[in-house]
Amino acid sequence: MTGFTKTILGTGLCAALIASAGFAASHSSVTNKAVAARHAQMQMIGYHTGVLGAIAKGEMEYDSAMVDAAATNLRELAKLDGTTMWVAGTEQGATDGSRAKAEIWSDAAGFAQKFTDLENAASAMIGAADAAAVGAAMGGIGGSCKGCHQDYRGPKS
């Protein structure tokens, strides 16, 4: 992937995230913009993970460009600076629509590591040669998501 392509991809991802945040904020009961923005981030992570999962399961035809794009988008979403989205005082119980546990702020290093784990797992997916390789790499992505949700996401209210 060329530098120009990476720049275009990154710009497109940022635009999509901003648009998703705006959409989420205007179409949900969440009134806190930081919470709405992180919901949008998670929706984008879920979408791209779903694309990769569908390829791994054979529900979607393997396409190396699609795999690389979805994995690259996951990696970039994991690398976002969450300072503006993960604002202290927006944990579950303090802000409507939030499922963020207080441990996000009391264990900030552990929380940040979960995003690094996702970034690394997504990076390992880039260049997967076939659907079987995508399936093999899904364990790292799923494991990073599960680990974060177990430690840092509260139950549905």
TORFITI-442911 format. One record per residue (C-alpha): residue in one letter; residue number from 0; z, y, x. Coordinates in steps of 0.001 Angstrom, whole numbers, plus 524288, in hexadecimal, padded with zeros to 5 digits. Last residue first. Example, Ala and Ser with C-alpha at 12.3 -4.5 7.8 and 13.67 -1.06 7.14 Angstrom:
<kekes>
keke type: S; seq: 1; up: 81BE4; north: 7FBDC; east: 83566 .
keke type: A; seq: 0; up: 81E78; north: 7EE6C; east: 8300C .
</kekes>
This chain:
<kekes>
keke type: S; seq: 156; up: 87DC2; north: 7FA17; east: 78EE3 .
keke type: K; seq: 155; up: 8751B; north: 7F1E6; east: 79795 .
keke type: P; seq: 154; up: 87CD3; north: 7ECCB; east: 7A31E .
keke type: G; seq: 153; up: 87E51; north: 7F469; east: 7AFC3 .
keke type: R; seq: 152; up: 874C8; north: 7F4E7; east: 7BAF5 .
keke type: Y; seq: 151; up: 8798F; north: 7F5DC; east: 7C918 .
keke type: D; seq: 150; up: 87DA4; north: 7E892; east: 7CE35 .
keke type: Q; seq: 149; up: 8764F; north: 7DEF2; east: 7C5A2 .
keke type: H; seq: 148; up: 86AB7; north: 7E81F; east: 7C3CC .
keke type: C; seq: 147; up: 86940; north: 7EA44; east: 7D26D .
keke type: G; seq: 146; up: 869A8; north: 7DBE3; east: 7D5B9 .
keke type: K; seq: 145; up: 86045; north: 7D874; east: 7CACD .
keke type: C; seq: 144; up: 85640; north: 7E277; east: 7CF3A .
keke type: S; seq: 143; up: 85727; north: 7DE30; east: 7DD6F .
keke type: G; seq: 142; up: 85624; north: 7CFF6; east: 7D99F .
keke type: G; seq: 141; up: 84A5C; north: 7D249; east: 7D101 .
keke type: I; seq: 140; up: 84328; north: 7D91F; east: 7DC05 .
keke type: G; seq: 139; up: 846D9; north: 7CF07; east: 7E638 .
keke type: G; seq: 138; up: 843CB; north: 7C3B2; east: 7DD30 .
keke type: M; seq: 137; up: 836B1; north: 7C9B5; east: 7D9B8 .
keke type: A; seq: 136; up: 831CC; north: 7C740; east: 7E791 .
keke type: A; seq: 135; up: 82F1C; north: 7B8DD; east: 7E4FF .
keke type: G; seq: 134; up: 82814; north: 7BC0E; east: 7D863 .
keke type: V; seq: 133; up: 81F78; north: 7C616; east: 7DF25 .
keke type: A; seq: 132; up: 81C6A; north: 7BC0D; east: 7E9B4 .
keke type: A; seq: 131; up: 81897; north: 7B254; east: 7DF13 .
keke type: A; seq: 130; up: 81013; north: 7BCA1; east: 7D895 .
keke type: D; seq: 129; up: 80846; north: 7BE8C; east: 7E518 .
keke type: A; seq: 128; up: 80832; north: 7C51A; east: 7F269 .
keke type: A; seq: 127; up: 81418; north: 7CDE5; east: 7F0C9 .
keke type: G; seq: 126; up: 81063; north: 7DA23; east: 7F87B .
keke type: I; seq: 125; up: 81B8B; north: 7E257; east: 7F371 .
keke type: M; seq: 124; up: 8263F; north: 7D95D; east: 7EE57 .
keke type: A; seq: 123; up: 82EC5; north: 7DB1A; east: 7FA73 .
keke type: S; seq: 122; up: 82ECC; north: 7E9CD; east: 7F813 .
keke type: A; seq: 121; up: 833CE; north: 7E763; east: 7EA48 .
keke type: A; seq: 120; up: 83F05; north: 7DF22; east: 7EF76 .
keke type: N; seq: 119; up: 8425B; north: 7E968; east: 7F9AB .
keke type: E; seq: 118; up: 84266; north: 7F492; east: 7EFCF .
keke type: L; seq: 117; up: 84A5C; north: 7EC68; east: 7E650 .
keke type: D; seq: 116; up: 85482; north: 7E999; east: 7F0D8 .
keke type: T; seq: 115; up: 85491; north: 7F7FE; east: 7F493 .
keke type: F; seq: 114; up: 8573B; north: 7FB4F; east: 7E650 .
keke type: K; seq: 113; up: 862AE; north: 7F1D3; east: 7E667 .
keke type: Q; seq: 112; up: 86759; north: 7F7A3; east: 7F34A .
keke type: A; seq: 111; up: 86898; north: 804FF; east: 7ECCA .
keke type: F; seq: 110; up: 8722F; north: 7FF2D; east: 7E30D .
keke type: G; seq: 109; up: 87A2B; north: 7F901; east: 7EDE8 .
keke type: A; seq: 108; up: 87A9C; north: 805E0; east: 7F54A .
keke type: A; seq: 107; up: 87E65; north: 80D6E; east: 7E905 .
keke type: D; seq: 106; up: 889F5; north: 8049C; east: 7E623 .
keke type: S; seq: 105; up: 892B1; north: 80E15; east: 7DE84 .
keke type: W; seq: 104; up: 886BC; north: 8150C; east: 7D92D .
keke type: I; seq: 103; up: 87F08; north: 80972; east: 7D424 .
keke type: E; seq: 102; up: 88C1A; north: 802AF; east: 7D193 .
keke type: A; seq: 101; up: 88DD9; north: 80BC3; east: 7C5DF .
keke type: K; seq: 100; up: 8849A; north: 802C2; east: 7BE8D .
keke type: A; seq: 99; up: 877A2; north: 80801; east: 7B9B7 .
keke type: R; seq: 98; up: 874B9; north: 803CD; east: 7ABC8 .
keke type: S; seq: 97; up: 87187; north: 81190; east: 7A759 .
keke type: G; seq: 96; up: 86C27; north: 81488; east: 799D4 .
keke type: D; seq: 95; up: 8767C; north: 81E8D; east: 79667 .
keke type: T; seq: 94; up: 87DCE; north: 823C9; east: 7A236 .
keke type: A; seq: 93; up: 88BFE; north: 821C7; east: 7A63A .
keke type: G; seq: 92; up: 88D8D; north: 813F2; east: 7A111 .
keke type: Q; seq: 91; up: 88379; north: 80E6A; east: 7AA58 .
keke type: E; seq: 90; up: 88231; north: 81718; east: 7B638 .
keke type: T; seq: 89; up: 87C42; north: 824A8; east: 7B662 .
keke type: G; seq: 88; up: 887BF; north: 82B86; east: 7BD08 .
keke type: A; seq: 87; up: 8820E; north: 82A46; east: 7CA93 .
keke type: V; seq: 86; up: 87359; north: 82C51; east: 7CA77 .
keke type: W; seq: 85; up: 86A6A; north: 820AF; east: 7CCDF .
keke type: M; seq: 84; up: 85DC3; north: 8276D; east: 7C8FB .
keke type: T; seq: 83; up: 85D26; north: 83353; east: 7D1EF .
keke type: T; seq: 82; up: 862A8; north: 82C48; east: 7DDC6 .
keke type: G; seq: 81; up: 85A1B; north: 82068; east: 7DB58 .
keke type: D; seq: 80; up: 850FC; north: 822CA; east: 7E6C1 .
keke type: L; seq: 79; up: 845E6; north: 819BD; east: 7E31F .
keke type: K; seq: 78; up: 84424; north: 80E47; east: 7EC7F .
keke type: A; seq: 77; up: 84575; north: 803C7; east: 7E20F .
keke type: L; seq: 76; up: 83A99; north: 80A2D; east: 7DA3C .
keke type: E; seq: 75; up: 8321E; north: 80A33; east: 7E677 .
keke type: R; seq: 74; up: 8342D; north: 7FBAA; east: 7E8CD .
keke type: L; seq: 73; up: 8318C; north: 7F880; east: 7DA93 .
keke type: N; seq: 72; up: 8250C; north: 80097; east: 7DAF4 .
keke type: T; seq: 71; up: 820C2; north: 7F981; east: 7E740 .
keke type: A; seq: 70; up: 8235E; north: 7EC5A; east: 7E0C5 .
keke type: A; seq: 69; up: 81B8D; north: 7F02B; east: 7D4B5 .
keke type: A; seq: 68; up: 8104C; north: 7F59F; east: 7DCD5 .
keke type: D; seq: 67; up: 81016; north: 7EA14; east: 7E63E .
keke type: V; seq: 66; up: 81021; north: 7E043; east: 7DB27 .
keke type: M; seq: 65; up: 80577; north: 7E794; east: 7D3D0 .
keke type: A; seq: 64; up: 7FD04; north: 7E89E; east: 7E00D .
keke type: S; seq: 63; up: 7FEEA; north: 7DA28; east: 7E2ED .
keke type: D; seq: 62; up: 7FAB3; north: 7D626; east: 7D548 .
keke type: Y; seq: 61; up: 80095; north: 7C9C6; east: 7CFA9 .
keke type: E; seq: 60; up: 7FD2A; north: 7C83C; east: 7C14E .
keke type: M; seq: 59; up: 807FA; north: 7CB40; east: 7B7AF .
keke type: E; seq: 58; up: 81014; north: 7C142; east: 7B058 .
keke type: G; seq: 57; up: 80F99; north: 7B879; east: 7BC6B .
keke type: K; seq: 56; up: 81E65; north: 7B8C3; east: 7BDDE .
keke type: A; seq: 55; up: 81DEE; north: 7C014; east: 7CAEF .
keke type: I; seq: 54; up: 813EE; north: 7C9AB; east: 7C57D .
keke type: A; seq: 53; up: 81C79; north: 7CC5B; east: 7B99A .
keke type: G; seq: 52; up: 82849; north: 7CE13; east: 7C26E .
keke type: L; seq: 51; up: 82125; north: 7D7F0; east: 7CAE2 .
keke type: V; seq: 50; up: 81D3F; north: 7E003; east: 7BF09 .
keke type: G; seq: 49; up: 82AF8; north: 7DEBD; east: 7B977 .
keke type: T; seq: 48; up: 83101; north: 7E391; east: 7C629 .
keke type: H; seq: 47; up: 82816; north: 7EF5E; east: 7C50F .
keke type: Y; seq: 46; up: 82CA1; north: 7F23B; east: 7B73C .
keke type: G; seq: 45; up: 83AF4; north: 7EFBF; east: 7BA05 .
keke type: I; seq: 44; up: 83B05; north: 7F8F9; east: 7C5A6 .
keke type: M; seq: 43; up: 83434; north: 80347; east: 7BD4D .
keke type: Q; seq: 42; up: 83E23; north: 80166; east: 7B270 .
keke type: M; seq: 41; up: 8491D; north: 80258; east: 7BC6C .
keke type: Q; seq: 40; up: 843FF; north: 80F57; east: 7C16C .
keke type: A; seq: 39; up: 84271; north: 81446; east: 7B383 .
keke type: H; seq: 38; up: 85088; north: 81081; east: 7B076 .
keke type: R; seq: 37; up: 85435; north: 817BF; east: 7BCF0 .
keke type: A; seq: 36; up: 84D96; north: 823F4; east: 7B7C7 .
keke type: A; seq: 35; up: 853E8; north: 822CF; east: 7AA5A .
keke type: V; seq: 34; up: 86160; north: 821AD; east: 7B09F .
keke type: A; seq: 33; up: 85EDA; north: 82DC6; east: 7B8E8 .
keke type: K; seq: 32; up: 85988; north: 834EC; east: 7ACF2 .
keke type: N; seq: 31; up: 865CF; north: 832A3; east: 7A4DF .
keke type: T; seq: 30; up: 861C2; north: 83256; east: 79699 .
keke type: V; seq: 29; up: 85F13; north: 823E2; east: 7952B .
keke type: S; seq: 28; up: 85B47; north: 82128; east: 78707 .
keke type: S; seq: 27; up: 84DAD; north: 81DE8; east: 78B52 .
keke type: H; seq: 26; up: 83FEA; north: 822E5; east: 789E5 .
keke type: S; seq: 25; up: 8402B; north: 8304B; east: 79064 .
keke type: A; seq: 24; up: 84809; north: 82C42; east: 79C48 .
keke type: A; seq: 23; up: 84073; north: 81FAC; east: 79DF4 .
keke type: F; seq: 22; up: 83384; north: 826E2; east: 79D2B .
keke type: G; seq: 21; up: 837D3; north: 83117; east: 7A6F1 .
keke type: A; seq: 20; up: 83D14; north: 826BD; east: 7B014 .
keke type: S; seq: 19; up: 8309F; north: 81EED; east: 7AE95 .
keke type: A; seq: 18; up: 82850; north: 82AE6; east: 7B1B8 .
keke type: I; seq: 17; up: 8306E; north: 82DA8; east: 7BDD2 .
keke type: L; seq: 16; up: 82FA5; north: 81F75; east: 7C1F2 .
keke type: A; seq: 15; up: 82100; north: 81F10; east: 7BFA4 .
keke type: A; seq: 14; up: 81EFA; north: 82B86; east: 7C78B .
keke type: C; seq: 13; up: 82728; north: 82606; east: 7D2A8 .
keke type: L; seq: 12; up: 81F82; north: 81956; east: 7D25F .
keke type: G; seq: 11; up: 81296; north: 82098; east: 7D271 .
keke type: T; seq: 10; up: 816C1; north: 828C1; east: 7DE19 .
keke type: G; seq: 9; up: 81B15; north: 81C91; east: 7E559 .
keke type: L; seq: 8; up: 80E4E; north: 81586; east: 7E256 .
keke type: I; seq: 7; up: 80642; north: 8215F; east: 7E671 .
keke type: T; seq: 6; up: 80DF0; north: 8229E; east: 7F31F .
keke type: K; seq: 5; up: 80CE7; north: 8140C; east: 7F5A4 .
keke type: T; seq: 4; up: 7FE3F; north: 81487; east: 7F34F .
keke type: F; seq: 3; up: 7FCEB; north: 81FE9; east: 7FCD6 .
keke type: G; seq: 2; up: 804F0; north: 818C8; east: 80711 .
keke type: T; seq: 1; up: 7FC19; north: 80D15; east: 805CA .
keke type: M; seq: 0; up: 80000; north: 80000; east: 80000 .
</kekes>
